[in-house]
């Protein structure tokens, strides 16, 4: 074969390889999801893989936080917000080829609100009185009371639509209606998705997507530099962002998240059942030192469980301002003797790095902590589900989730009757002005009760190959939506 022809063939082969690579993407993730069922697990990492990619709900979050149509192309609101009639899209199929219709909506919502439901956000469905099919493409949902926020609730990852035939196996074999179907899971390493040819909407530009689990910040930086991952939407090594930003191969994407990062306290466990002890802890914390030391300046101080970018946000940081002398005084007034607490830290760098700083700040006012570093599955089982902890640091990345403080069995065990009544009133409020006032009251109440020590709103610091476009800048929910992601030339 002539050399010139050989050279041409080699060039064509290289071009073909490059073209092939442009319809695939590898994303880095800090945490490995414990399973892949968003309707049966609380871990944010589940939605980071499957939300908008594998599974879809009646509604969905847009990249700006707006509520958009999804499997319901429209809906009507009747009886002042007590009845919602959802009009379903035609031609939607699950990844196993079965048709999606009103019966699947009934099954999904009834399953989520059943007495034995394992849904982590079961309260989203508690207001449902009945779900009925008007016809195969129309569903009527009747609520026990008016709820102007119901389309928002249906946009959560916990409310995605599932097929009765595959519902029991979603943890290991997720079957949804989204633009990507589950391909394979390699435990401890990656999840692979591939484009679903039967998708009802516009086909994604990507043909495959791999989510690699890299928890170590140093390893994450090395993976980006080596090209082993194409993007890291929630990059765990913020100290390296200036170096990456200066490299023309990459772009740094900084936005906001719904992640309220808190020093959570077990409100039922002595001495934390004493408000003066909780108040002393809150005043011992220097938020800016934690933001600077653990997050290298990325993050916004918060004084309650509410996102600063929300229009109803109230700045309550002064309520728990850094005041170590006040902390010492409160500890003396509490009269409980030496305070020794266990501090459980999950894997994210904000928790591990932040925990060391918090421990030092508490030690400075006379509170000793014993730090235990936990893997994510252990933290979920021991702390989140079992409530076996004194203190922990975690980011709550669910959108507008202040209602968790009304749940009696929630891991920090607050559920003050006055707060529960406030949330009941909020759930029935339809007027935007009334809802705004109630959100502000709720923020004030948990801040003044020092339920937790509120630290900062987690920033979304991402890194990507400069040729990639379409990744979310902000994170209105915990997701890596690949619907509009593509490579540019």
Backbone torsions as a table, in degrees:
resi	resn	phi	psi	omega
1	UNK	NA	130.5	179.6
2	UNK	-57.9	145.5	-178.4
3	UNK	-60.2	-37.4	-178.2
4	UNK	-64.2	-35.9	178.9
5	UNK	-70.8	-40.7	176.2
6	UNK	-58.4	-44.7	-178.7
7	UNK	-61.9	-41.2	180.0
8	UNK	-63.8	-41.4	-179.1
9	UNK	-66.7	-38.6	177.3
10	UNK	-62.9	-43.4	179.9
11	UNK	-62.1	-42.9	178.5
12	UNK	-63.4	-39.7	179.1
13	UNK	-63.1	-42.2	178.5
14	UNK	-64.3	-41.0	178.4
15	UNK	-63.7	-39.6	179.3
16	UNK	-64.7	-40.0	178.2
17	UNK	-64.1	-40.9	178.7
18	UNK	-64.1	-43.5	-179.9
19	UNK	-62.2	-39.7	180.0
20	UNK	-62.1	-40.8	-178.0
21	UNK	-64.8	-24.9	-175.1
22	UNK	-76.0	-6.1	175.4
23	UNK	-113.2	19.3	176.0
24	UNK	-130.7	152.5	179.5
25	UNK	-144.3	145.2	173.9
26	UNK	-119.9	121.2	-179.7
27	UNK	-109.5	141.0	174.3
28	UNK	-89.9	143.4	175.9
29	UNK	-133.2	142.2	-179.8
30	UNK	-72.4	-43.5	-173.2
31	UNK	-112.6	141.8	173.5
32	UNK	-85.8	129.1	178.1
33	UNK	-64.3	137.4	179.3
34	UNK	-67.3	-25.3	172.9
35	UNK	-158.7	-174.4	-176.0
36	UNK	-120.8	24.4	179.3
37	UNK	-105.3	101.4	-178.8
38	UNK	-69.1	-15.5	179.4
39	UNK	-92.0	3.5	-178.2
40	UNK	-142.1	14.5	-179.7
41	UNK	-143.7	148.0	-176.0
42	UNK	-94.0	-13.3	-173.3
43	UNK	-68.3	131.1	178.8
44	UNK	-60.6	-29.4	-177.1
45	UNK	-62.4	-24.7	177.4
46	UNK	-63.7	-53.0	179.9
47	UNK	-64.8	-30.2	179.8
48	UNK	-61.5	-24.6	176.8
49	UNK	-93.7	-46.5	-165.1
50	UNK	-101.6	-20.4	-174.7
51	UNK	-66.1	125.1	179.1
52	UNK	75.6	-15.7	179.3
53	UNK	-97.1	-59.2	180.0
54	UNK	-96.0	-42.5	-175.8
55	UNK	-114.0	151.0	176.0
56	UNK	-137.2	153.3	176.5
57	UNK	-109.4	-174.1	174.5
58	UNK	-63.5	-40.1	175.1
59	UNK	-124.1	174.5	179.8
60	UNK	-152.7	160.9	174.3
61	UNK	-83.9	133.9	170.3
62	UNK	-84.7	168.9	-178.5
63	UNK	-62.6	-19.0	177.7
64	UNK	-97.2	6.2	179.7
65	UNK	90.6	-4.7	179.2
66	UNK	-71.0	157.9	178.3
67	UNK	-96.3	121.4	-174.7
68	UNK	-116.5	157.0	172.1
69	UNK	-63.1	146.7	174.4
70	UNK	-132.3	-105.3	177.6
71	UNK	-72.4	-20.3	168.0
72	UNK	-96.8	118.8	-178.6
73	UNK	-77.3	-18.2	175.8
74	UNK	-165.4	169.9	175.9
75	UNK	-153.2	151.4	177.7
76	UNK	-110.2	143.5	178.2
77	UNK	-110.3	125.2	-177.2
78	UNK	-125.5	163.2	177.4
79	UNK	51.4	46.3	175.8
80	UNK	56.9	34.3	176.2
81	UNK	98.4	8.0	179.1
82	UNK	-92.2	-20.3	-178.8
83	UNK	-128.4	132.6	175.9
84	UNK	-122.4	128.7	178.0
85	UNK	-111.5	112.7	-177.0
86	UNK	-98.2	130.5	178.4
87	UNK	-102.2	112.9	-172.5
88	UNK	-82.9	152.8	178.5
89	UNK	-72.7	148.6	174.8
90	UNK	-83.3	152.9	170.5
91	UNK	74.9	19.3	179.5
92	UNK	-89.2	133.4	176.5
93	UNK	-128.8	152.4	170.8
94	UNK	-76.8	167.1	-176.1
95	UNK	-66.5	-16.5	175.5
96	UNK	-89.3	4.5	176.4
97	UNK	94.8	-10.4	-179.5
98	UNK	-75.1	147.5	-176.7
99	UNK	-75.3	145.3	174.2
100	UNK	-96.0	128.9	178.4
101	UNK	-150.2	-168.9	-174.7
102	UNK	-59.4	-33.4	179.9
103	UNK	-62.6	-32.9	178.7
104	UNK	-70.3	-35.1	176.9
105	UNK	-65.7	-45.2	178.9
106	UNK	-59.7	-47.4	179.8
107	UNK	-59.6	-47.3	-176.7
108	UNK	-61.4	-49.1	-176.3
109	UNK	-71.6	-38.1	177.4
110	UNK	-67.0	-38.0	177.9
111	UNK	-64.5	-41.4	-177.3
112	UNK	-67.4	-31.1	-176.1
113	UNK	-102.0	5.2	-179.4
114	UNK	-67.1	157.6	-178.7
115	UNK	-59.2	-33.5	-178.9
116	UNK	-98.1	16.3	-179.1
117	UNK	-62.9	139.7	175.1
118	UNK	-102.1	12.2	-179.3
119	UNK	-61.4	129.3	-176.6
120	UNK	-70.0	-19.5	179.9
121	UNK	-120.1	50.8	-175.7
122	UNK	-58.7	-27.1	-179.2
123	UNK	-64.1	-21.3	177.7
124	UNK	-60.7	-25.2	-171.5
125	UNK	-110.3	-1.9	-174.5
126	UNK	-65.1	-25.9	-178.1
127	UNK	-82.1	0.0	-178.7
128	UNK	-81.1	125.6	176.5
129	UNK	-91.3	-42.1	179.4
130	UNK	-159.9	155.5	175.5
131	UNK	-130.1	126.6	-175.9
132	UNK	-139.3	149.4	176.9
133	UNK	-89.3	124.0	171.5
134	UNK	-77.8	-42.1	172.6
135	UNK	-158.8	177.8	-175.7
136	UNK	-57.5	-22.4	-177.7
137	UNK	-110.9	10.7	-176.5
138	UNK	-137.9	131.7	-178.8
139	UNK	-126.2	134.7	178.6
140	UNK	-109.9	117.7	178.4
141	UNK	-108.5	118.9	178.5
142	UNK	-104.0	130.3	-178.2
143	UNK	-102.5	159.8	178.2
144	UNK	-72.2	-22.6	179.2
145	UNK	-155.1	157.3	178.6
146	UNK	-55.6	140.6	179.7
147	UNK	-147.0	100.6	179.4
148	UNK	-70.1	-9.3	-176.6
149	UNK	-100.2	8.5	-173.3
150	UNK	-63.6	-41.9	176.5
151	UNK	-59.8	-33.5	175.4
152	UNK	-63.4	-43.9	-179.6
153	UNK	-63.4	-35.9	-178.6
154	UNK	-74.1	-9.5	179.2
155	UNK	-86.6	-11.3	-178.2
156	UNK	-66.2	154.0	175.6
157	UNK	-61.9	-26.7	179.2
158	UNK	-71.7	-12.3	-176.3
159	UNK	-109.6	17.5	179.4
160	UNK	-68.6	153.6	-176.8
161	UNK	-82.0	137.4	-179.7
162	UNK	-129.3	158.3	-179.4
163	UNK	-93.4	128.7	179.3
164	UNK	-52.6	-33.6	-176.2
165	UNK	-68.0	-26.5	-176.0
166	UNK	-115.8	1.3	-172.2
167	UNK	-59.0	-35.3	-175.8
168	UNK	-74.9	-13.2	-175.0
169	UNK	-114.8	13.8	-173.6
170	UNK	-63.6	-29.9	-177.2
171	UNK	-59.9	-36.8	-177.1
172	UNK	-112.5	-16.9	-179.4
173	UNK	-142.7	75.3	-176.1
174	UNK	-68.2	128.3	178.3
175	UNK	-123.1	114.8	-178.9
176	UNK	-128.2	-157.9	179.8
177	UNK	-117.1	5.7	-171.0
178	UNK	-76.0	179.0	-176.9
179	UNK	-71.0	-13.3	178.4
180	UNK	-124.6	144.4	176.8
181	UNK	-111.2	152.9	178.1
182	UNK	-67.1	131.6	178.5
183	UNK	-104.8	-61.7	179.5
184	UNK	-162.2	158.4	175.4
185	UNK	-122.6	128.1	172.6
186	UNK	-110.5	105.6	-175.0
187	UNK	-52.5	133.0	177.9
188	UNK	78.3	1.1	-174.9
189	UNK	-133.2	-58.6	-172.6
190	UNK	-163.7	161.9	167.4
191	UNK	-120.2	138.2	179.7
192	UNK	-119.4	130.9	174.9
193	UNK	-116.0	153.0	174.7
194	UNK	-131.7	153.3	-177.3
195	UNK	-61.8	140.5	178.8
196	UNK	-94.6	115.3	-175.1
197	UNK	-64.8	-25.1	-177.6
198	UNK	-94.2	19.5	-176.1
199	UNK	-64.1	138.8	-175.8
200	UNK	-71.7	-27.2	-175.2
201	UNK	-99.2	-162.7	178.8
202	UNK	-65.7	131.5	-178.1
203	UNK	-65.5	138.2	178.5
204	UNK	-69.4	155.0	177.7
205	UNK	-70.6	-28.9	-179.0
206	UNK	-83.2	142.5	175.8
207	UNK	-97.6	-24.3	178.1
208	UNK	-152.4	155.3	179.3
209	UNK	-143.4	132.1	178.5
210	UNK	-117.2	129.8	176.1
211	UNK	-106.5	112.7	-179.8
212	UNK	-100.8	139.6	-176.7
213	UNK	-96.7	113.1	-178.8
214	UNK	-135.2	98.3	-174.0
215	UNK	-85.5	-27.7	-175.9
216	UNK	-77.9	125.2	-178.3
217	UNK	-58.1	-39.9	-179.8
218	UNK	-64.8	-42.0	178.4
219	UNK	-66.9	-34.5	178.1
220	UNK	-64.3	-43.8	177.9
221	UNK	-62.8	-43.7	-179.9
222	UNK	-63.4	-37.9	179.7
223	UNK	-65.9	-39.1	176.8
224	UNK	-65.8	-46.6	-176.9
225	UNK	-63.8	-34.7	-178.2
226	UNK	-83.8	-8.7	-177.6
227	UNK	78.5	15.7	178.1
228	UNK	-72.3	-25.3	171.8
229	UNK	-126.4	147.8	-178.7
230	UNK	-89.2	-27.1	-179.1
231	UNK	-155.7	151.5	176.0
232	UNK	-133.4	89.6	-172.1
233	UNK	-60.7	-30.2	176.2
234	UNK	-124.6	82.4	-169.7
235	UNK	-76.1	127.6	-172.3
236	UNK	-88.6	5.2	-177.7
237	UNK	-123.9	69.4	-175.6
238	UNK	-61.2	-22.1	179.4
239	UNK	-65.2	-18.7	-178.5
240	UNK	-98.1	-1.3	-176.3
241	UNK	-60.4	-40.6	177.3
242	UNK	-58.7	-38.9	178.8
243	UNK	-66.0	-41.8	179.3
244	UNK	-69.1	-37.1	-179.6
245	UNK	-65.9	-29.9	-179.9
246	UNK	-80.0	-9.8	-179.1
247	UNK	-93.3	119.3	-176.0
248	UNK	-63.4	-14.0	178.4
249	UNK	-71.4	-18.4	-172.1
250	UNK	-124.6	162.0	166.9
251	UNK	-130.3	141.3	178.2
252	UNK	-99.2	130.0	-176.4
253	UNK	-116.3	109.9	-177.9
254	UNK	-113.1	124.1	178.9
255	UNK	-145.1	-160.2	-178.1
256	UNK	-109.9	162.4	174.7
257	UNK	-132.2	173.8	172.7
258	UNK	-91.6	14.8	-171.4
259	UNK	-86.3	94.2	171.4
260	UNK	-75.6	114.8	-179.7
261	UNK	-93.0	121.9	-172.4
262	UNK	-129.3	152.3	164.4
263	UNK	-92.4	94.8	-174.2
264	UNK	-78.5	143.6	-178.8
265	UNK	-123.0	142.7	176.8
266	UNK	-81.7	97.9	-170.6
267	UNK	-68.4	-13.2	-179.7
268	UNK	-98.5	-6.8	-174.6
269	UNK	-100.7	123.7	175.8
270	UNK	-61.1	142.7	1.9
271	UNK	-90.0	9.0	-175.8
272	UNK	-74.5	-6.9	173.2
273	UNK	-77.2	-4.3	177.1
274	UNK	-96.4	118.5	-175.5
275	UNK	-61.0	-28.5	-179.3
276	UNK	-68.9	-32.9	176.3
277	UNK	-68.5	-44.3	178.7
278	UNK	-63.2	-40.0	178.9
279	UNK	-65.4	-40.1	178.2
280	UNK	-62.1	-41.1	178.3
281	UNK	-63.1	-45.7	-178.3
282	UNK	-61.1	-41.0	-178.8
283	UNK	-76.7	-16.8	177.7
284	UNK	-76.8	-20.6	-174.2
285	UNK	-82.5	130.8	172.7
286	UNK	-105.1	101.6	-174.0
287	UNK	-58.8	-44.7	-174.9
288	UNK	-65.4	-34.8	176.9
289	UNK	-63.3	-37.0	178.8
290	UNK	-69.2	-43.7	178.5
291	UNK	-61.2	-43.9	-178.6
292	UNK	-71.1	-42.2	-173.7
293	UNK	-80.3	-37.1	-177.2
294	UNK	-96.2	-30.4	-173.7
295	UNK	-117.3	4.6	177.7
296	UNK	53.9	40.6	174.2
297	UNK	92.5	-7.5	-178.8
298	UNK	-90.1	116.3	179.9
299	UNK	145.4	155.2	-179.0
300	UNK	-120.3	124.8	179.9
301	UNK	-58.9	141.1	176.5
302	UNK	-131.4	153.1	179.6
303	UNK	-119.0	5.5	176.3
304	UNK	-159.1	178.4	-174.6
305	UNK	-90.3	74.2	-177.3
306	UNK	-158.0	140.7	-176.1
307	UNK	-76.2	130.7	-179.5
308	UNK	-60.3	-24.6	-179.3
309	UNK	-82.6	-5.3	179.3
310	UNK	-78.7	140.0	-177.2
311	UNK	-62.6	-19.8	-179.8
312	UNK	-97.0	11.3	-179.0
313	UNK	-66.4	139.0	173.6
314	UNK	-118.9	127.9	179.6
315	UNK	-79.1	105.6	-177.7
316	UNK	-114.2	20.7	-178.4
317	UNK	-62.0	-28.5	-179.9
318	UNK	-67.6	-25.6	-180.0
319	UNK	-62.0	-31.9	179.8
320	UNK	-126.1	44.4	-178.4
321	UNK	-62.9	151.7	179.0
322	UNK	-61.7	116.4	-177.6
323	UNK	-153.7	81.1	-175.6
324	UNK	-61.6	-31.5	178.4
325	UNK	-66.8	-38.6	176.0
326	UNK	-65.3	-38.1	177.3
327	UNK	-58.6	-47.0	180.0
328	UNK	-61.6	-40.6	179.6
329	UNK	-64.3	-43.8	-179.9
330	UNK	-64.6	-38.5	177.7
331	UNK	-63.9	-39.2	178.0
332	UNK	-65.8	-42.3	179.3
333	UNK	-65.4	-33.4	-179.0
334	UNK	-66.8	-30.1	174.9
335	UNK	60.4	38.9	-177.4
336	UNK	-106.1	6.0	179.2
337	UNK	79.6	-166.8	-179.4
338	UNK	-58.5	133.2	-180.0
339	UNK	-102.7	118.8	177.2
340	UNK	-125.6	124.4	-173.8
341	UNK	-129.9	152.7	175.8
342	UNK	-93.1	133.0	-179.7
343	UNK	-116.5	107.2	-178.6
344	UNK	-93.0	127.4	-175.8
345	UNK	-121.4	119.3	173.9
346	UNK	-73.5	176.6	-170.4
347	UNK	-68.5	-31.0	-173.1
348	UNK	-53.0	146.2	-176.1
349	UNK	-62.2	-31.5	178.4
350	UNK	-61.8	-32.6	-179.2
351	UNK	-80.5	-47.7	-177.5
352	UNK	-66.2	-48.1	-179.8
353	UNK	-70.8	-44.2	179.7
354	UNK	-63.0	-35.7	-178.6
355	UNK	-62.9	-39.3	178.2
356	UNK	-63.1	-39.5	179.9
357	UNK	-69.2	-44.4	178.6
358	UNK	-59.8	-43.7	-179.8
359	UNK	-58.7	-41.5	178.7
360	UNK	-66.8	-40.1	179.2
361	UNK	-65.6	-39.3	177.8
362	UNK	-69.0	-39.6	178.8
363	UNK	-60.3	-33.8	-178.2
364	UNK	-65.6	-21.2	178.4
365	UNK	-107.3	2.9	175.5
366	UNK	105.2	13.2	178.6
367	UNK	-108.9	119.5	179.1
368	UNK	-93.8	142.7	178.3
369	UNK	-127.3	146.4	172.5
370	UNK	-109.0	113.1	-175.4
371	UNK	-85.6	131.9	172.0
372	UNK	-123.6	117.8	175.5
373	UNK	-85.0	126.3	-175.6
374	UNK	-118.3	146.9	168.1
375	UNK	-74.1	161.4	-171.6
376	UNK	-60.7	-45.2	-179.4
377	UNK	-63.0	-38.3	178.5
378	UNK	-66.6	-41.6	178.6
379	UNK	-62.9	-44.3	179.8
380	UNK	-60.4	-42.1	-176.3
381	UNK	-75.1	-44.4	-173.0
382	UNK	-83.3	-47.4	-174.6
383	UNK	-89.1	-59.3	-172.5
384	UNK	-68.0	-46.0	-178.8
385	UNK	-87.9	-43.2	-174.1
386	UNK	-85.9	-20.0	-179.4
387	UNK	66.0	21.4	-178.0
388	UNK	-94.5	83.2	-178.6
389	UNK	-167.9	165.6	169.7
390	UNK	-105.8	-56.3	-179.2
391	UNK	-130.5	150.3	172.1
392	UNK	-154.6	160.6	177.4
393	UNK	-120.2	127.3	-179.2
394	UNK	-156.1	151.3	173.8
395	UNK	-98.0	125.8	176.1
396	UNK	-92.7	103.2	-170.1
397	UNK	-95.4	3.8	176.9
398	UNK	-72.5	145.4	-178.1
399	UNK	-75.0	137.3	171.0
400	UNK	46.9	56.7	-170.0
401	UNK	-108.7	29.9	-179.4
402	UNK	-64.0	-17.9	179.6
403	UNK	-66.0	-14.6	178.9
404	UNK	-61.8	-22.0	180.0
405	UNK	-73.4	-8.8	177.8
406	UNK	-94.4	-4.4	-175.4
407	UNK	-86.9	119.2	-175.1
408	UNK	-65.2	-27.5	-177.0
409	UNK	-100.5	9.6	-178.9
410	UNK	-72.0	153.0	-161.3
411	UNK	-63.3	-25.5	176.7
412	UNK	-94.0	-0.4	166.3
413	UNK	51.7	69.4	176.0
414	UNK	-105.3	-82.8	174.9
415	UNK	47.7	45.7	174.8
416	UNK	-60.9	132.8	-176.7
417	UNK	-52.7	-38.5	179.5
418	UNK	-64.9	-35.3	179.1
419	UNK	-72.9	-40.1	177.5
420	UNK	-59.2	-43.1	178.6
421	UNK	-63.4	-36.5	178.9
422	UNK	-64.5	-42.1	178.7
423	UNK	-68.6	-35.5	176.2
424	UNK	-62.5	-40.6	178.4
425	UNK	-66.7	-39.8	178.8
426	UNK	-63.5	-40.6	-178.1
427	UNK	-63.2	-27.2	-178.5
428	UNK	-96.7	-7.5	-176.8
429	UNK	-79.6	132.7	178.0
430	UNK	-107.0	-33.7	-179.0
431	UNK	-64.6	127.7	177.7
432	UNK	-58.1	-38.8	179.5
433	UNK	-65.5	-40.8	179.1
434	UNK	-66.6	-42.4	179.6
435	UNK	-63.9	-40.5	178.7
436	UNK	-60.8	-45.5	-179.9
437	UNK	-63.0	-38.9	-179.2
438	UNK	-70.3	-38.5	175.7
439	UNK	-60.6	-40.3	-180.0
440	UNK	-67.4	-40.2	175.6
441	UNK	-61.8	-40.9	-178.7
442	UNK	-63.4	-44.8	178.1
443	UNK	-58.3	-43.8	-178.5
444	UNK	-63.0	-42.1	-174.5
445	UNK	-64.9	-48.2	-177.1
446	UNK	-72.5	-26.2	176.0
447	UNK	-69.2	-43.3	-177.5
448	UNK	-75.7	-20.5	174.7
449	UNK	-89.5	-2.8	178.8
450	UNK	47.3	48.1	-179.5
451	UNK	-57.9	-47.2	177.1
452	UNK	-135.8	169.4	170.6
453	UNK	-94.9	114.4	-174.9
454	UNK	-87.4	124.8	-170.7
455	UNK	-100.8	-73.9	-176.2
456	UNK	-157.9	159.0	173.0
457	UNK	-84.7	123.5	-176.8
458	UNK	-64.7	128.2	174.5
459	UNK	-81.1	153.1	174.2
460	UNK	-97.6	102.9	-179.8
461	UNK	-109.8	107.4	-178.1
462	UNK	-117.6	158.9	176.0
463	UNK	-133.1	139.6	179.6
464	UNK	-147.4	155.8	168.3
465	UNK	-54.1	134.6	-174.4
466	UNK	-61.5	-17.4	-178.2
467	UNK	-87.5	-3.8	-178.1
468	UNK	-92.9	134.6	174.8
469	UNK	-130.9	158.2	176.4
470	UNK	102.7	-6.9	175.7
471	UNK	-70.5	146.1	179.3
472	UNK	-66.4	133.9	173.3
473	UNK	-78.4	-47.0	178.2
474	UNK	-102.8	168.6	-178.5
475	UNK	-126.9	81.8	178.2
476	UNK	-67.2	-15.6	170.6
477	UNK	-150.5	171.4	-177.0
478	UNK	-81.8	93.1	-173.3
479	UNK	-155.5	151.2	167.2
480	UNK	-120.3	74.0	-175.2
481	UNK	-69.4	118.1	-177.2
482	UNK	-99.6	7.9	-174.8
483	UNK	-52.9	-43.0	-175.5
484	UNK	-113.1	18.4	-179.2
485	UNK	-84.0	136.5	-179.6
486	UNK	-154.3	160.3	173.3
487	UNK	-91.0	141.7	172.9
488	UNK	-105.1	166.5	-179.5
489	UNK	-71.2	NA	NA
